[in-house]
Amino acid sequence: MGDQDRQEILCKGCGKLVTGSIEKQSCEDRDVYCSQCMMTRAERYIKDTPVEKPKLQRLRETVAWKVAMISVIIICFGVIAYQAPRIMSATKDPKPIRMGSYDTDEITDKCIKNLWQIAYLIQQGRPAAGQALACPATGKPYLIRAGANAEVHCPNPGVHGFRDILVTKKNPVPELKK
């Protein structure tokens, strides 16, 4: 009974001879596979577990994170736009505390005109050329202090009614100080 019921059965997967006791009736009802092919078939149904992403990367992929980042960017642009006038004014030179004009006589106007010419020469890098000019009120040459910021002063500003009349390399506009 044992040898007659046994028959050679081939594996449906690889075609090798399946060994072991398999009854004839059970072979007719289903497909027969060797142990290696059975494991391969079973592995097909096992799903791969996804690799877990770091918490920060998962957070960055959420909609709430993206909305928060866009909100932060919009707020930053708003602050920059709001502060733009202050930023622009910080890059400019400070304005004088008082701007105005003084009533000057003709001789003082000539002195100021000479200082404009000397300021031009200073800007050109030739402050010594200004020694040829003299104050029209006293006839004395202008006082020139050489250096990185060369200064030119009127020799006798009291005659014009001022404490000081000067021009510098950084500020070529004549200054009248009372």
C-alpha positions in Angstrom: 0.0 0.0 0.0 2.8 2.5 0.8 4.8 2.1 -2.5 1.8 2.0 -4.8 0.2 5.2 -3.4 3.4 7.1 -3.8 4.3 8.7 -7.1 6.9 11.1 -8.3 5.6 14.6 -7.9 7.3 17.6 -9.5 7.4 21.1 -7.9 5.1 23.6 -9.7 7.7 26.4 -9.1 11.1 25.0 -10.0 10.3 21.6 -11.5 12.4 19.6 -9.1 11.3 16.3 -7.6 9.3 16.8 -4.4 10.4 14.3 -1.7 8.5 13.3 1.3 5.2 11.5 1.9 2.5 13.2 -0.1 -0.6 11.2 -0.6 -2.1 10.9 -4.1 -5.4 12.4 -3.2 -3.9 15.5 -1.7 -1.8 16.1 -4.8 -4.7 16.0 -7.1 -6.6 18.7 -5.2 -3.8 21.3 -5.0 -0.5 22.4 -6.5 2.6 21.0 -5.0 5.7 23.0 -4.3 9.1 22.2 -2.8 10.1 23.7 0.5 12.3 26.4 -1.1 9.5 27.5 -3.5 7.0 27.6 -0.6 9.2 30.0 1.3 9.7 32.2 -1.8 5.9 32.3 -2.3 5.3 33.1 1.3 7.8 36.0 1.3 5.9 37.7 -1.6 3.0 38.3 0.8 5.2 39.9 3.5 5.1 43.6 3.2 8.3 45.6 3.7 8.1 47.7 6.8 8.8 51.4 5.9 11.9 53.0 7.3 10.9 55.4 10.0 11.8 59.0 9.2 13.3 61.2 11.9 10.9 63.3 13.8 12.1 66.6 12.4 11.7 65.4 8.8 8.2 64.2 9.5 7.3 67.5 11.1 8.6 69.4 8.0 6.4 67.4 5.8 3.2 68.5 7.6 0.9 71.2 6.2 1.0 73.1 9.6 4.8 73.4 9.3 4.6 74.8 5.8 1.9 77.3 6.8 4.0 78.4 9.8 7.1 79.0 7.7 5.2 81.0 5.1 3.7 83.1 8.0 7.2 83.7 9.4 8.5 84.8 6.0 5.5 87.2 5.5 6.0 88.7 8.9 9.7 89.2 8.2 9.0 91.0 5.0 6.4 93.1 6.8 8.9 94.1 9.5 11.5 95.0 6.8 9.0 97.1 4.9 7.9 98.8 8.1 11.5 99.6 9.1 12.6 100.6 5.6 12.5 104.4 6.3 14.7 104.0 9.3 17.1 101.8 7.4 17.3 104.4 4.6 17.8 107.3 7.0 20.6 105.4 8.9 22.7 105.3 5.7 22.5 109.0 5.2 24.7 111.6 6.8 23.1 113.4 9.8 21.4 116.6 9.0 22.5 119.8 10.7 20.5 120.8 13.8 19.9 124.2 12.3 19.9 125.3 8.7 19.3 128.8 7.7 20.8 131.9 6.3 22.4 134.9 7.8 22.1 138.4 6.6 25.7 139.2 5.4 27.2 142.2 3.9 29.1 142.4 0.6 32.5 141.9 2.1 31.4 138.7 4.0 29.8 137.4 0.8 33.2 137.9 -1.0 34.9 136.0 1.9 32.4 133.1 1.5 33.0 133.1 -2.2 36.8 132.8 -1.6 36.1 129.9 0.8 34.1 128.1 -1.9 37.1 128.4 -4.3 39.5 127.1 -1.6 37.0 124.2 -0.9 37.1 123.3 -4.5 40.9 123.3 -4.5 40.9 121.1 -1.3 38.6 118.6 -3.0 41.1 118.5 -5.9 43.9 117.8 -3.5 45.6 121.2 -3.8 45.0 123.0 -0.5 48.3 125.0 -0.8 46.9 126.7 -3.9 44.4 128.5 -1.7 47.1 130.5 0.0 47.0 133.0 -2.9 43.5 134.1 -1.8 43.1 136.5 1.1 40.2 137.7 3.2 38.7 140.9 1.5 38.0 142.5 4.9 41.5 142.3 6.4 43.7 141.4 3.4 45.3 138.5 5.4 45.6 135.0 3.8 43.3 132.3 5.0 44.5 129.9 7.7 45.0 126.4 6.2 45.4 123.4 8.5 46.6 120.5 6.4 45.8 116.9 7.3 43.4 114.1 6.4 40.5 116.5 6.9 42.1 119.8 5.8 40.5 122.9 7.3 40.5 126.5 6.0 39.5 129.3 8.4 38.9 133.0 7.9 41.9 134.9 9.5 39.6 137.4 11.3 35.9 136.2 11.5 35.1 138.9 14.1 35.3 141.6 11.4 32.4 139.9 9.6 30.4 139.5 12.9 31.0 135.8 13.4 32.9 133.6 15.8 34.3 131.4 13.0 34.0 131.0 9.2 35.4 127.7 7.9 35.5 125.1 5.2 36.7 121.4 5.6 37.5 118.7 3.1 34.7 116.5 4.4 32.2 119.5 4.5 33.0 121.8 1.5 30.1 124.1 2.3 31.3 127.2 4.2 30.1 127.3 7.8 29.3 130.5 9.6 29.4 130.2 13.4 27.9 133.0 15.6 
